[in-house]
Amino acid sequence: MNIFVAKLNYATSEDALRQAFEEFGTVDSAKVIMDRDTQRSKGFGFVEMPNDDEANQAISSLNDAELDGRTIVVKKANPRG
């Protein structure tokens, strides 16, 4: 499952994002989206988890939780289109 994570602290690293989700299971990838021009975080990212049950547990536990001093929003990512 691809998970959308919003309202990230601009200092949150991909490793910190991965660690937060690894508490709930296997993480295939964790990506913080960076601005092309400034190389600064855009404040959101995506996490991929292969097990949907673990992913749903992570979503329900981490949505409205605090990460690096910010309350984050976590939900299932909508496919591009």
TIVO-2410 file (N, C-alpha, C; in nm, 3 decimals):
# residues 81
REC num residu      c1      c2      c3 atome chaine
REC   1      M   0.085  -0.119   0.000     N      A
REC   1      M   0.000   0.000   0.000    CA      A
REC   1      M   0.089   0.124   0.000     C      A
REC   2      N   0.049   0.222  -0.077     N      A
REC   2      N   0.119   0.350  -0.081    CA      A
REC   2      N   0.048   0.445   0.014     C      A
REC   3      I   0.124   0.506   0.104     N      A
REC   3      I   0.068   0.591   0.209    CA      A
REC   3      I   0.118   0.733   0.192     C      A
REC   4      F   0.026   0.829   0.198     N      A
REC   4      F   0.057   0.972   0.187    CA      A
REC   4      F   0.075   1.029   0.328     C      A
REC   5      V   0.183   1.102   0.349     N      A
REC   5      V   0.211   1.163   0.479    CA      A
REC   5      V   0.228   1.313   0.457     C      A
REC   6      A   0.142   1.394   0.522     N      A
REC   6      A   0.145   1.540   0.503    CA      A
REC   6      A   0.178   1.610   0.635     C      A
REC   7      K   0.206   1.740   0.623     N      A
REC   7      K   0.238   1.828   0.735    CA      A
REC   7      K   0.366   1.786   0.807     C      A
REC   8      L   0.461   1.730   0.731     N      A
REC   8      L   0.590   1.693   0.789    CA      A
REC   8      L   0.670   1.816   0.826     C      A
REC   9      N   0.750   1.805   0.930     N      A
REC   9      N   0.848   1.906   0.963    CA      A
REC   9      N   0.947   1.912   0.846     C      A
REC  10      Y   0.988   2.032   0.805     N      A
REC  10      Y   1.079   2.044   0.692    CA      A
REC  10      Y   1.214   1.977   0.719     C      A
REC  11      A   1.245   1.951   0.846     N      A
REC  11      A   1.371   1.887   0.882    CA      A
REC  11      A   1.359   1.734   0.891     C      A
REC  12      T   1.239   1.680   0.876     N      A
REC  12      T   1.221   1.535   0.887    CA      A
REC  12      T   1.292   1.465   0.771     C      A
REC  13      S   1.375   1.367   0.805     N      A
REC  13      S   1.450   1.292   0.704    CA      A
REC  13      S   1.372   1.168   0.660     C      A
REC  14      E   1.415   1.111   0.549     N      A
REC  14      E   1.353   0.987   0.502    CA      A
REC  14      E   1.375   0.874   0.603     C      A
REC  15      D   1.491   0.875   0.670     N      A
REC  15      D   1.519   0.773   0.772    CA      A
REC  15      D   1.422   0.784   0.889     C      A
REC  16      A   1.396   0.907   0.934     N      A
REC  16      A   1.302   0.928   1.045    CA      A
REC  16      A   1.162   0.884   1.005     C      A
REC  17      L   1.123   0.913   0.882     N      A
REC  17      L   0.992   0.873   0.832    CA      A
REC  17      L   0.983   0.720   0.827     C      A
REC  18      R   1.086   0.656   0.776     N      A
REC  18      R   1.091   0.509   0.768    CA      A
REC  18      R   1.081   0.449   0.909     C      A
REC  19      Q   1.157   0.502   1.004     N      A
REC  19      Q   1.157   0.447   1.139    CA      A
REC  19      Q   1.020   0.457   1.205     C      A
REC  20      A   0.950   0.567   1.181     N      A
REC  20      A   0.817   0.583   1.240    CA      A
REC  20      A   0.722   0.473   1.191     C      A
REC  21      F   0.732   0.438   1.063     N      A
REC  21      F   0.642   0.338   1.005    CA      A
REC  21      F   0.690   0.195   1.031     C      A
REC  22      E   0.821   0.175   1.050     N      A
REC  22      E   0.872   0.040   1.074    CA      A
REC  22      E   0.824  -0.017   1.207     C      A
REC  23      E   0.775   0.069   1.297     N      A
REC  23      E   0.718   0.019   1.422    CA      A
REC  23      E   0.595  -0.068   1.396     C      A
REC  24      F   0.535  -0.055   1.278     N      A
REC  24      F   0.411  -0.127   1.246    CA      A
REC  24      F   0.433  -0.241   1.147     C      A
REC  25      G   0.553  -0.252   1.090     N      A
REC  25      G   0.581  -0.361   0.997    CA      A
REC  25      G   0.687  -0.324   0.895     C      A
REC  26      T   0.692  -0.403   0.789     N      A
REC  26      T   0.792  -0.387   0.685    CA      A
REC  26      T   0.763  -0.263   0.601     C      A
REC  27      V   0.868  -0.185   0.576     N      A
REC  27      V   0.858  -0.067   0.490    CA      A
REC  27      V   0.945  -0.090   0.367     C      A
REC  28      D   0.882  -0.084   0.249     N      A
REC  28      D   0.958  -0.100   0.124    CA      A
REC  28      D   1.033   0.028   0.090     C      A
REC  29      S   0.969   0.143   0.110     N      A
REC  29      S   1.035   0.270   0.079    CA      A
REC  29      S   0.971   0.383   0.158     C      A
REC  30      A   1.051   0.486   0.184     N      A
REC  30      A   1.002   0.608   0.248    CA      A
REC  30      A   1.067   0.724   0.173     C      A
REC  31      K   0.985   0.815   0.123     N      A
REC  31      K   1.037   0.924   0.040    CA      A
REC  31      K   0.978   1.056   0.085     C      A
REC  32      V   1.065   1.151   0.118     N      A
REC  32      V   1.023   1.287   0.147    CA      A
REC  32      V   1.038   1.365   0.016     C      A
REC  33      I   0.933   1.433  -0.026     N      A
REC  33      I   0.935   1.505  -0.154    CA      A
REC  33      I   1.009   1.637  -0.135     C      A
REC  34      M   1.108   1.660  -0.222     N      A
REC  34      M   1.193   1.778  -0.214    CA      A
REC  34      M   1.163   1.875  -0.329     C      A
REC  35      D   1.175   2.004  -0.300     N      A
REC  35      D   1.160   2.107  -0.403    CA      A
REC  35      D   1.281   2.100  -0.495     C      A
REC  36      R   1.255   2.098  -0.624     N      A
REC  36      R   1.362   2.085  -0.723    CA      A
REC  36      R   1.461   2.202  -0.718     C      A
REC  37      D   1.409   2.323  -0.698     N      A
REC  37      D   1.493   2.442  -0.704    CA      A
REC  37      D   1.571   2.467  -0.574     C      A
REC  38      T   1.503   2.452  -0.460     N      A
REC  38      T   1.567   2.487  -0.332    CA      A
REC  38      T   1.628   2.366  -0.260     C      A
REC  39      Q   1.595   2.244  -0.306     N      A
REC  39      Q   1.638   2.120  -0.240    CA      A
REC  39      Q   1.590   2.112  -0.095     C      A
REC  40      R   1.481   2.182  -0.066     N      A
REC  40      R   1.420   2.179   0.067    CA      A
REC  40      R   1.295   2.092   0.063     C      A
REC  41      S   1.264   2.029   0.174     N      A
REC  41      S   1.144   1.946   0.182    CA      A
REC  41      S   1.019   2.028   0.151     C      A
REC  42      K   0.924   1.965   0.082     N      A
REC  42      K   0.795   2.030   0.056    CA      A
REC  42      K   0.696   2.004   0.170     C      A
REC  43      G   0.738   1.925   0.270     N      A
REC  43      G   0.652   1.901   0.385    CA      A
REC  43      G   0.558   1.783   0.371     C      A
REC  44      F   0.582   1.700   0.269     N      A
REC  44      F   0.502   1.578   0.257    CA      A
REC  44      F   0.586   1.467   0.196     C      A
REC  45      G   0.535   1.346   0.206     N      A
REC  45      G   0.609   1.232   0.152    CA      A
REC  45      G   0.519   1.112   0.135     C      A
REC  46      F   0.582   1.002   0.096     N      A
REC  46      F   0.511   0.877   0.072    CA      A
REC  46      F   0.587   0.761   0.135     C      A
REC  47      V   0.513   0.665   0.187     N      A
REC  47      V   0.570   0.543   0.244    CA      A
REC  47      V   0.501   0.426   0.178     C      A
REC  48      E   0.579   0.326   0.135     N      A
REC  48      E   0.521   0.205   0.077    CA      A
REC  48      E   0.540   0.089   0.173     C      A
REC  49      M   0.429   0.021   0.204     N      A
REC  49      M   0.431  -0.097   0.290    CA      A
REC  49      M   0.364  -0.212   0.215     C      A
REC  50      P   0.430  -0.330   0.209     N      A
REC  50      P   0.375  -0.441   0.131    CA      A
REC  50      P   0.253  -0.508   0.196     C      A
REC  51      N   0.240  -0.502   0.329     N      A
REC  51      N   0.131  -0.569   0.399    CA      A
REC  51      N   0.021  -0.468   0.430     C      A
REC  52      D  -0.096  -0.487   0.370     N      A
REC  52      D  -0.206  -0.391   0.388    CA      A
REC  52      D  -0.253  -0.381   0.533     C      A
REC  53      D  -0.253  -0.493   0.608     N      A
REC  53      D  -0.295  -0.489   0.747    CA      A
REC  53      D  -0.200  -0.402   0.830     C      A
REC  54      E  -0.069  -0.420   0.808     N      A
REC  54      E   0.030  -0.338   0.878    CA      A
REC  54      E   0.017  -0.192   0.837     C      A
REC  55      A  -0.007  -0.169   0.708     N      A
REC  55      A  -0.022  -0.032   0.657    CA      A
REC  55      A  -0.143   0.036   0.720     C      A
REC  56      N  -0.255  -0.034   0.727     N      A
REC  56      N  -0.376   0.023   0.788    CA      A
REC  56      N  -0.355   0.053   0.936     C      A
REC  57      Q  -0.281  -0.034   1.005     N      A
REC  57      Q  -0.250  -0.011   1.147    CA      A
REC  57      Q  -0.164   0.114   1.161     C      A
REC  58      A  -0.065   0.130   1.072     N      A
REC  58      A   0.021   0.248   1.075    CA      A
REC  58      A  -0.059   0.375   1.049     C      A
REC  59      I  -0.150   0.370   0.952     N      A
REC  59      I  -0.232   0.486   0.918    CA      A
REC  59      I  -0.316   0.527   1.039     C      A
REC  60      S  -0.385   0.431   1.100     N      A
REC  60      S  -0.473   0.466   1.212    CA      A
REC  60      S  -0.394   0.512   1.334     C      A
REC  61      S  -0.276   0.458   1.354     N      A
REC  61      S  -0.196   0.497   1.471    CA      A
REC  61      S  -0.121   0.628   1.452     C      A
REC  62      L  -0.072   0.654   1.331     N      A
REC  62      L   0.013   0.771   1.308    CA      A
REC  62      L  -0.063   0.896   1.262     C      A
REC  63      N  -0.186   0.879   1.211     N      A
REC  63      N  -0.262   0.997   1.170    CA      A
REC  63      N  -0.289   1.083   1.293     C      A
REC  64      D  -0.261   1.211   1.284     N      A
REC  64      D  -0.275   1.307   1.395    CA      A
REC  64      D  -0.175   1.282   1.508     C      A
REC  65      A  -0.069   1.206   1.480     N      A
REC  65      A   0.037   1.184   1.579    CA      A
REC  65      A   0.147   1.289   1.558     C      A
REC  66      E   0.236   1.299   1.655     N      A
REC  66      E   0.344   1.397   1.644    CA      A
REC  66      E   0.472   1.330   1.594     C      A
REC  67      L   0.535   1.392   1.496     N      A
REC  67      L   0.664   1.346   1.444    CA      A
REC  67      L   0.753   1.469   1.426     C      A
REC  68      D   0.866   1.470   1.493     N      A
REC  68      D   0.960   1.583   1.486    CA      A
REC  68      D   0.892   1.716   1.520     C      A
REC  69      G   0.802   1.714   1.619     N      A
REC  69      G   0.740   1.837   1.666    CA      A
REC  69      G   0.621   1.886   1.586     C      A
REC  70      R   0.579   1.810   1.486     N      A
REC  70      R   0.461   1.849   1.406    CA      A
REC  70      R   0.357   1.739   1.410     C      A
REC  71      T   0.230   1.777   1.409     N      A
REC  71      T   0.121   1.680   1.400    CA      A
REC  71      T   0.101   1.645   1.254     C      A
REC  72      I   0.124   1.519   1.220     N      A
REC  72      I   0.120   1.477   1.079    CA      A
REC  72      I  -0.017   1.422   1.041     C      A
REC  73      V  -0.043   1.423   0.911     N      A
REC  73      V  -0.165   1.365   0.854    CA      A
REC  73      V  -0.121   1.245   0.772     C      A
REC  74      V  -0.182   1.130   0.797     N      A
REC  74      V  -0.145   1.006   0.730    CA      A
REC  74      V  -0.270   0.942   0.672     C      A
REC  75      K  -0.266   0.910   0.542     N      A
REC  75      K  -0.380   0.843   0.479    CA      A
REC  75      K  -0.333   0.763   0.358     C      A
REC  76      K  -0.419   0.675   0.312     N      A
REC  76      K  -0.386   0.596   0.193    CA      A
REC  76      K  -0.374   0.691   0.074     C      A
REC  77      A  -0.267   0.674  -0.003     N      A
REC  77      A  -0.244   0.762  -0.118    CA      A
REC  77      A  -0.340   0.727  -0.231     C      A
REC  78      N  -0.392   0.830  -0.295     N      A
REC  78      N  -0.476   0.809  -0.414    CA      A
REC  78      N  -0.386   0.790  -0.534     C      A
REC  79      P  -0.420   0.697  -0.624     N      A
REC  79      P  -0.338   0.678  -0.743    CA      A
REC  79      P  -0.334   0.805  -0.829     C      A
REC  80      R  -0.221   0.826  -0.895     N      A
REC  80      R  -0.211   0.941  -0.985    CA      A
REC  80      R  -0.309   0.925  -1.100     C      A
REC  81      G  -0.357   1.036  -1.150     N      A
REC  81      G  -0.448   1.022  -1.263    CA      A
REC  81      G  -0.521   1.145  -1.282     C      A
***
